[in-house]
Amino acid sequence: MAKITFQGVGIKALSACVPPEVVYNKDLGYLIPEEEIEKTINNIGIEQRRIAAPDVTASDLCYKAACQLMEDNDIDPSSIDVLLFMSQTPDYRIPATSCLLQHRLGLPRETMCFDISLGCSGYLFALSTAFAYASMQGVNRVLLLDGETFSKIVNRRDKVDWPLYGDAGTATLVEKGDYGTSTFMLNTDGSGENVLKIHAGMRNPITAESCVEREQEDGNIRSDLEVFMDGMDVFNFAISKVPKSIKQLLKETEHTVDDVDYLIFHQANRFMMDFFVKKLKMSPERVPYCINKYGNTSSASVPLTIASELQGRLEGDHTVVLSAFGAGLSWGSAIMSMHDCNVFPVIEY
């Protein structure tokens, strides 16, 4: 476990963008027996999701979110010292998408840019990286863009994955300022690599066969270029790790659940999150959800939840806990002071 503590850096502003197309899980009769649809929706808590058009990528959604953030906060592009792009669905394998976004956003050539790739826990790992750079001498502002278009890597005839995932892009501005202590606790267990995976790649070279859709376990249809998830293994992993991670974080930082104004989870599954809340004895009013509207947007779900549910509610000082888990396997939690954080309504592109 990596325990990382920062002083004097924090989140100044946050924005999010989603595609305009809405798909409803009540219309999945072609995939799930009609008599099971309502039960499925109640269990996962997802009524609708946003799906990107074929020519819209995660970077497009992040770009729009970043433009809103920079315009509404009167941010001079030349003031951005570091640009991070967190995604498992980049524009290309080469070059890094962060480089394209630097040019597109009009950031100076002196801006340091690089991509980060991780699962649904990725925002916490990337945010800790942003905090680390913002803490350094010579760096004042870091722009973290986190977006996913999982609809492009999930088969629409995969009854495990397709009802879950939606698309979104987010922008987070991290900078030096009058912020208190922030602590991240981040963990990894690579023995769980097969729990959530795309099989074809460098280890298993892509061939013509990789592109063929075929019937997999329990009648799911999927190619080797699309996401596989063992839902029960992910569930068991999450309920065994997430509450313990948050309890340990609170203990290590000498906080209790009563000190926490908001607890923001990765929006994976409503039943799972409700279990976490009960296990932690947390007041449900302090746990915002947006999974019903946007589904599981992978690593973008934590900042999307903030933009969707906490707009106008982070003025002044607030103690916030973030928690996420995903492929790798990887998981983490963070506690931070959010001081006058500017959060803007979710926009569409």
Backbone torsions as a table, in degrees:
resi	resn	phi	psi	omega
1	MET	NA	133.4	174.8
2	ALA	-100.0	120.4	174.1
3	LYS	-107.1	118.2	-173.9
4	ILE	-125.8	129.8	-178.0
5	THR	-121.0	137.8	-179.7
6	PHE	-127.4	149.8	174.5
7	GLN	-129.5	140.3	171.3
8	GLY	76.1	16.1	171.6
9	VAL	-133.6	151.4	-179.8
10	GLY	-168.9	-176.0	-179.0
11	ILE	-89.4	116.1	179.1
12	LYS	-83.4	-39.9	-175.4
13	ALA	-155.2	157.5	-177.7
14	LEU	-151.6	140.1	178.1
15	SER	-144.6	166.1	-178.1
16	ALA	-149.6	153.5	-179.4
17	CYS	-138.4	138.5	178.2
18	VAL	-130.0	157.5	175.7
19	PRO	-69.5	156.1	-179.8
20	PRO	-76.6	-22.1	-175.8
21	GLU	-72.7	125.6	179.1
22	VAL	-107.7	129.9	172.0
23	VAL	-115.8	141.9	-174.0
24	TYR	-110.6	133.2	-180.0
25	ASN	-69.4	-18.0	176.3
26	LYS	-67.5	-14.0	-179.2
27	ASP	-97.2	17.1	-176.9
28	LEU	-91.8	27.1	180.0
29	GLY	-60.3	-25.2	177.9
30	TYR	-70.9	-18.1	-173.2
31	LEU	-112.7	-36.1	-176.5
32	ILE	-123.6	136.0	177.3
33	PRO	-52.3	136.5	-175.6
34	GLU	-52.0	-37.4	-177.5
35	GLU	-71.3	-12.6	-179.4
36	GLU	-104.0	-7.6	-174.5
37	ILE	-63.5	-48.5	-178.1
38	GLU	-61.7	-40.9	178.0
39	LYS	-63.2	-42.2	179.1
40	THR	-61.3	-45.9	179.7
41	ILE	-61.4	-42.7	-179.8
42	ASN	-65.2	-37.9	-178.4
43	ASN	-70.3	-47.1	-176.6
44	ILE	-87.7	-18.6	176.6
45	GLY	77.2	16.5	-175.9
46	ILE	-111.3	113.3	177.8
47	GLU	-93.6	-36.6	-178.0
48	GLN	-149.8	162.5	-179.4
49	ARG	-143.5	162.0	176.6
50	ARG	-105.7	132.3	-176.1
51	ILE	-122.0	126.6	-178.2
52	ALA	-72.5	146.9	174.2
53	ALA	-65.6	159.2	-177.3
54	PRO	-55.1	-31.7	-177.0
55	ASP	-97.6	10.6	179.3
56	VAL	-109.6	127.6	-177.9
57	THR	-109.1	173.0	176.3
58	ALA	-59.1	-37.2	-179.3
59	SER	-67.2	-31.5	176.3
60	ASP	-62.9	-44.7	180.0
61	LEU	-65.7	-40.6	177.7
62	CYS	-66.0	-39.3	179.0
63	TYR	-59.0	-46.6	179.7
64	LYS	-64.3	-41.3	177.7
65	ALA	-62.7	-41.3	-179.9
66	ALA	-66.5	-40.5	178.3
67	CYS	-60.5	-43.9	178.7
68	GLN	-62.4	-46.9	-179.0
69	LEU	-59.7	-45.5	-176.2
70	MET	-70.6	-38.9	-179.7
71	GLU	-68.7	-47.5	-175.5
72	ASP	-72.1	-21.7	177.6
73	ASN	-102.1	4.7	-179.0
74	ASP	53.2	49.9	-178.7
75	ILE	-89.9	120.9	174.7
76	ASP	-72.9	123.3	-179.7
77	PRO	-52.8	-31.3	-178.1
78	SER	-70.4	-10.5	-179.6
79	SER	-87.1	-6.3	179.4
80	ILE	-84.5	117.2	-178.0
81	ASP	-90.5	-32.7	-177.2
82	VAL	-137.2	136.4	174.3
83	LEU	-120.9	123.0	177.0
84	LEU	-113.9	136.5	175.5
85	PHE	-120.0	115.2	-179.6
86	MET	-104.9	118.9	-179.9
87	SER	-169.9	151.1	168.1
88	GLN	-103.0	1.1	178.7
89	THR	-127.7	66.3	179.5
90	PRO	-71.9	172.0	179.1
91	ASP	-65.9	-43.6	-175.9
92	TYR	-140.9	164.5	169.9
93	ARG	-73.3	-37.6	173.6
94	ILE	-143.1	131.0	6.1
95	PRO	-88.0	176.2	176.9
96	ALA	-62.8	137.2	-177.2
97	THR	-66.9	-28.9	178.8
98	SER	-58.3	-35.4	178.8
99	CYS	-64.6	-40.4	179.6
100	LEU	-66.7	-38.5	179.8
101	LEU	-69.9	-33.5	175.6
102	GLN	-58.0	-47.4	-179.2
103	HIS	-67.9	-43.6	-175.9
104	ARG	-65.7	-35.9	-179.1
105	LEU	-84.9	-4.7	179.3
106	GLY	72.9	29.1	177.9
107	LEU	-78.3	152.0	-177.6
108	PRO	-64.9	157.1	179.6
109	ARG	-67.0	-16.5	177.6
110	GLU	-78.2	-6.4	179.2
111	THR	-68.7	130.4	175.5
112	MET	-83.7	129.8	-176.0
113	CYS	-132.2	139.7	168.5
114	PHE	-160.9	160.4	-179.3
115	ASP	-95.0	151.0	172.7
116	ILE	-126.5	136.3	178.5
117	SER	-125.3	121.2	177.1
118	LEU	-157.4	171.6	-177.3
119	GLY	-77.0	-150.7	-175.4
120	CYS	-64.8	-15.1	175.3
121	SER	-82.4	-3.0	-167.5
122	GLY	-57.6	-34.2	-177.4
123	TYR	-61.9	-41.3	-179.7
124	LEU	-65.1	-42.3	178.9
125	PHE	-65.3	-42.8	179.7
126	ALA	-68.9	-36.9	178.9
127	LEU	-65.8	-38.5	176.5
128	SER	-63.6	-35.4	176.8
129	THR	-66.1	-42.0	177.9
130	ALA	-62.8	-42.7	177.6
131	PHE	-62.1	-40.3	-178.4
132	ALA	-63.0	-45.7	179.4
133	TYR	-66.8	-40.7	-179.7
134	ALA	-65.2	-21.6	178.9
135	SER	-79.0	-15.5	-173.8
136	MET	-80.6	151.3	173.5
137	GLN	-65.8	133.1	-179.8
138	GLY	96.2	-7.3	177.1
139	VAL	-122.9	125.8	178.8
140	ASN	-113.1	-34.7	-177.6
141	ARG	-133.0	137.0	175.7
142	VAL	-125.4	130.1	175.5
143	LEU	-104.0	115.1	178.7
144	LEU	-103.7	118.0	176.9
145	LEU	-108.8	123.4	-177.8
146	ASP	-128.5	117.3	-179.4
147	GLY	-147.9	154.0	178.3
148	GLU	-144.5	142.0	169.7
149	THR	-125.0	72.3	-178.3
150	PHE	-66.7	-17.8	178.3
151	SER	-60.6	-20.1	-179.4
152	LYS	-85.3	-12.6	-178.6
153	ILE	-124.9	14.6	175.6
154	VAL	-120.2	132.7	-180.0
155	ASN	-76.8	134.6	-177.7
156	ARG	-71.9	-5.2	174.7
157	ARG	-110.2	18.8	174.5
158	ASP	-97.6	103.9	-172.5
159	LYS	-73.0	-13.4	175.3
160	VAL	-80.6	-47.5	-170.7
161	ASP	-94.5	-39.4	-172.5
162	TRP	-61.0	-37.1	178.6
163	PRO	-68.5	-10.3	-172.3
164	LEU	-94.2	-46.4	-160.4
165	TYR	-91.6	140.0	172.6
166	GLY	-128.7	175.4	-175.2
167	ASP	-114.8	145.5	178.7
168	ALA	-166.1	159.1	172.9
169	GLY	-133.8	144.8	-177.6
170	THR	-136.9	159.8	176.0
171	ALA	-134.3	132.6	179.7
172	THR	-129.0	125.9	178.5
173	LEU	-100.8	117.7	179.7
174	VAL	-110.7	133.0	-178.6
175	GLU	-153.1	165.9	173.3
176	LYS	-68.1	148.5	178.9
177	GLY	170.9	-165.6	-176.8
178	ASP	-83.8	70.1	-178.4
179	TYR	-117.1	151.9	177.3
180	GLY	-83.4	-153.3	-177.7
181	THR	-82.3	137.6	172.5
182	SER	-123.1	134.4	-179.2
183	THR	-128.5	130.3	177.2
184	PHE	-113.1	139.0	171.6
185	MET	-126.9	113.9	-169.8
186	LEU	-122.1	140.8	-171.5
187	ASN	-140.1	155.6	-179.4
188	THR	-145.5	141.4	173.0
189	ASP	-139.1	91.0	-176.8
190	GLY	-68.7	-8.3	176.6
191	SER	-67.0	-14.9	179.4
192	GLY	-96.3	26.8	-174.8
193	GLU	-58.1	-30.9	-173.6
194	ASN	-86.6	-2.4	-177.3
195	VAL	-70.5	-36.4	-179.3
196	LEU	-144.2	114.8	-165.7
197	LYS	-160.6	149.1	162.5
198	ILE	-106.3	120.6	-167.3
199	HIS	-71.4	-42.4	-174.0
200	ALA	-82.6	143.7	179.7
201	GLY	171.0	-134.9	180.0
202	MET	-79.4	-43.9	179.2
203	ARG	-65.5	-40.9	176.5
204	ASN	-118.0	91.3	-171.4
205	PRO	-53.6	143.4	-179.3
206	ILE	-73.4	129.5	177.3
207	THR	-129.7	179.5	176.5
208	ALA	-59.6	-34.9	179.2
209	GLU	-64.7	-30.2	-179.2
210	SER	-61.6	-27.0	-176.0
211	CYS	-87.7	-7.6	-175.7
212	VAL	-79.5	124.2	174.3
213	GLU	-77.2	131.6	179.4
214	ARG	-143.4	159.4	180.0
215	GLU	-70.9	129.5	-178.8
216	GLN	-110.4	-149.4	-179.2
217	GLU	-62.9	140.3	175.3
218	ASP	54.3	29.7	175.4
219	GLY	80.5	6.8	176.5
220	ASN	-70.6	144.5	178.1
221	ILE	-106.2	131.9	-176.1
222	ARG	-167.7	147.9	171.0
223	SER	-99.2	172.8	178.6
224	ASP	-74.4	-5.1	176.6
225	LEU	-95.6	4.5	-176.8
226	GLU	-119.1	159.8	-172.1
227	VAL	-68.3	133.9	167.4
228	PHE	-110.6	137.1	174.2
229	MET	-138.3	131.5	170.9
230	ASP	-89.6	96.6	-172.4
231	GLY	-57.5	-40.7	-177.7
232	MET	-69.5	-38.7	177.6
233	ASP	-65.4	-39.6	177.3
234	VAL	-64.0	-42.1	179.1
235	PHE	-60.6	-49.3	-178.9
236	ASN	-63.2	-39.8	177.0
237	PHE	-60.9	-47.1	-175.4
238	ALA	-65.9	-45.7	-176.7
239	ILE	-70.8	-21.3	178.6
240	SER	-85.1	-24.9	-173.4
241	LYS	-106.2	-41.4	-168.5
242	VAL	-66.1	-52.5	179.7
243	PRO	-60.4	-39.2	178.2
244	LYS	-63.2	-39.6	-179.6
245	SER	-62.2	-43.8	-179.0
246	ILE	-69.8	-41.3	177.5
247	LYS	-61.4	-41.5	179.1
248	GLN	-65.9	-41.0	177.8
249	LEU	-59.6	-46.7	-179.8
250	LEU	-63.0	-41.0	179.6
251	LYS	-65.3	-45.9	-177.6
252	GLU	-63.9	-30.4	-177.6
253	THR	-101.2	7.1	176.5
254	GLU	59.0	46.8	174.4
255	HIS	-119.6	163.2	170.2
256	THR	-121.9	169.6	178.5
257	VAL	-61.2	-27.2	179.8
258	ASP	-69.3	-19.3	178.4
259	ASP	-80.4	-12.8	-172.3
260	VAL	-92.2	122.4	177.7
261	ASP	-77.6	-41.5	179.3
262	TYR	-141.9	137.3	174.5
263	LEU	-115.8	115.5	-172.8
264	ILE	-113.1	113.6	-179.2
265	PHE	-94.6	153.5	161.5
266	HIS	-57.9	130.3	-174.5
267	GLN	-85.3	80.4	-175.3
268	ALA	-95.7	-43.4	-169.9
269	ASN	-167.7	125.3	-174.3
270	ARG	-63.9	-41.7	179.2
271	PHE	-58.7	-42.4	-180.0
272	MET	-64.2	-45.9	-179.1
273	MET	-65.9	-37.3	175.9
274	ASP	-62.6	-36.4	175.8
275	PHE	-62.3	-44.6	179.0
276	PHE	-58.9	-44.6	-176.9
277	VAL	-61.9	-44.1	178.9
278	LYS	-66.2	-41.0	-179.2
279	LYS	-63.1	-36.0	-178.0
280	LEU	-88.5	-8.4	-177.4
281	LYS	57.4	44.9	-178.6
282	MET	-96.3	142.1	176.2
283	SER	-66.9	123.4	-177.9
284	PRO	-58.3	-26.5	-179.6
285	GLU	-65.1	-19.3	-178.7
286	ARG	-100.3	10.3	-179.5
287	VAL	-120.1	95.0	-178.2
288	PRO	-73.8	145.8	177.6
289	TYR	-126.9	143.7	168.5
290	CYS	-135.4	10.4	-176.0
291	ILE	-62.3	-30.9	-179.5
292	ASN	-64.3	-30.8	-176.4
293	LYS	-93.4	-31.4	-170.8
294	TYR	-123.2	-10.1	-178.1
295	GLY	72.5	-162.5	178.2
296	ASN	-87.8	108.0	-179.7
297	THR	-99.2	27.1	177.8
298	SER	55.8	-133.9	-173.0
299	SER	-64.3	-20.0	-179.5
300	ALA	-78.6	-5.9	-169.7
301	SER	-69.4	-34.0	-179.9
302	VAL	-66.7	-54.0	177.6
303	PRO	-64.9	-32.5	176.9
304	LEU	-63.3	-39.2	178.4
305	THR	-63.4	-40.9	177.8
306	ILE	-62.0	-47.6	-178.3
307	ALA	-65.1	-37.9	-176.1
308	SER	-76.2	-39.5	-168.6
309	GLU	-112.2	-17.0	-174.7
310	LEU	-116.4	17.0	177.5
311	GLN	-62.6	125.1	-178.9
312	GLY	79.9	3.8	-176.4
313	ARG	-114.2	7.0	-179.8
314	LEU	-116.5	24.1	173.2
315	GLU	-75.3	146.8	-174.9
316	GLY	79.6	-152.3	-176.9
317	ASP	-108.1	132.4	179.5
318	HIS	-140.6	143.0	173.6
319	THR	-97.7	121.9	-172.9
320	VAL	-126.0	138.0	173.2
321	VAL	-111.5	131.8	175.5
322	LEU	-112.0	141.6	180.0
323	SER	-147.1	134.5	-178.7
324	ALA	-152.6	159.0	-178.3
325	PHE	-153.2	157.0	179.0
326	GLY	177.2	-159.3	-174.2
327	ALA	-57.0	148.9	180.0
328	GLY	145.9	-59.6	-6.9
329	LEU	-76.3	150.1	179.6
330	SER	-146.3	150.0	178.9
331	TRP	-157.2	158.4	-179.5
332	GLY	-168.6	164.3	176.4
333	SER	-140.2	154.8	178.4
334	ALA	-145.0	145.3	173.6
335	ILE	-123.8	134.3	-175.5
336	MET	-151.3	157.2	172.7
337	SER	-92.2	122.8	177.2
338	MET	-105.9	118.0	-173.5
339	HIS	-113.9	112.3	178.7
340	ASP	47.9	52.6	179.4
341	CYS	-78.0	125.1	179.3
342	ASN	-85.4	112.4	-179.5
343	VAL	-116.4	129.3	-174.5
344	PHE	-108.9	152.3	179.9
345	PRO	-59.1	148.2	178.6
346	VAL	-63.7	131.9	178.2
347	ILE	-107.5	171.4	-179.7
348	GLU	-117.3	149.6	173.0
349	TYR	-148.3	NA	NA
